[in-house]
Amino acid sequence: MLWSLIKIVVFVAAIAALAWGAGYLLESQGGLQVTVMGTEFNFGPLQSVIAVIVLMIAVWLLLKIISLLVATWKFLNGDETAISRYFDRNRERKGFEALSEGLMALASGEGKVAMAKAQKADKYLNKPALTNLLTAQAAELAGDRRKAEETYRKLVEDEQTRFVGVRGIMKQKLADGDTETALKLAEKAFALKPKHVETGDTLLQLQAQKEDWNGARKTLSTKLKNGQLPRDVHKRRDAVLALSEAKDIIDDGTDIAAREAAIEANRLSPDLIPAAVMAAHSYIDQNKPRYASRVLTKAWSVQPHPDLAAAFAAIEPDEKPAARIKRFKALTKSQPDHAETKMLNAELYIADEDFPSARRALGDLVETNPTARSVTLMAAIERGEGASDTVVKGWLARALTVSRGPQWICDNCQNIHTEWTPICGNCKSFDTLSWKTPPMAEVAMPGGVQMLPLIVGAVEDKSGADGAGAVTTRNDIEDVELITDPPEDQSKAETAKV
């Protein structure tokens, strides 16, 4: 309110001052006389003031016109001026608008539109570091691989965009299946930017596929130094690479080096089953059974596995079944309730022909967690105790309908492998195999239980007549209606033959 009052007072004062000044000039005597080329011009006081103001405006306009003419001349001459800066700002605005529209088209999956906008942005901006990247990605989206590769090569020429260009060409070579060239490009990209996680993973995978275990271990160490891997993950993967390196040494026939590499792999990751098995065999070859037993027992306490049992049996290959049962207690005591332990003990008692003990060792496994192996062991126990062929065949028939049990399965693509490998044979992923039970795919059997006699065989009744209508033991067979096709890659059906 006060501020408004002050502005009103100042405005009234200014008008009053101007009015007083104009009145003063009108009442004043004299004036201004100007002679131009013999002609005199007489101006009164007020007219003189007005003429001075008009003259000042004319001089100002003249100076501006001269500046404009000079700027136009410099503009035509190629120098930077206000006019050139105006046109540059206008071109830059249009270029960034085209770039923004191109990015939106790229995100929307409109490859051709994005390419057109990229060309327009390049025309206005003249910034290849921005527009070439958009052009390359838009060309890939539109399916123009030649244009994409050509643009990526332009990016390689610029130091600021070299990594982007190398990585783009690398991905194209991977898509084409040219792993040799992709590996070289991955090494170059990783050298340019060692902290880039995706490039490091790609290089590691390509080195593993080429079986360059030494190079892969160096890459892994670099990723650890850059903080891209937890220390426990690095330790595990380094053990996998050391184990793969040991296998290559074995293939080359260098026994001593193979033993050292196998022991090193087990030291890095004691719970890695293949490393434990290889280290145990190396100790066995050195006549160090206690070391072999220690390695296998430690691995068994983490994850019981048939290969561990087979290696433990190889420590004393010629021992009698009773002695073997006693020695295996050191292995199985750490995981007494594990399904693998139960089946292993049952196999040991079957080898010793102690079938009642084998049945007790197997427990209720065939009811709570039946697998093809446990059900087959039950068939062997029934045979050993003198059960009829009908009962034995009933168990064998049931083995077709239950799970195959744990197998080496890729966590990435769920492909099943007969044995452990560092690289998945299907998706080529590194260190993705886990020992677990795959989901069971059940396939309906034509005819249902009517097909059962074809599996278990015809049964003769006690009177000696043809037993086509005889009834089998349901407690042993349990209505076999479904048969599972065995997977393409099956795990080992049994543990060590003991």
Order of alpha helices (4+ residues) and beta strands (2+ residues): alpha-beta-beta-alpha-alpha-alpha-alpha-alpha-alpha-alpha-alpha-alpha-alpha-alpha-alpha-alpha-alpha-alpha-alpha-alpha-alpha-alpha-alpha-beta-beta-beta-beta-alpha-alpha-beta
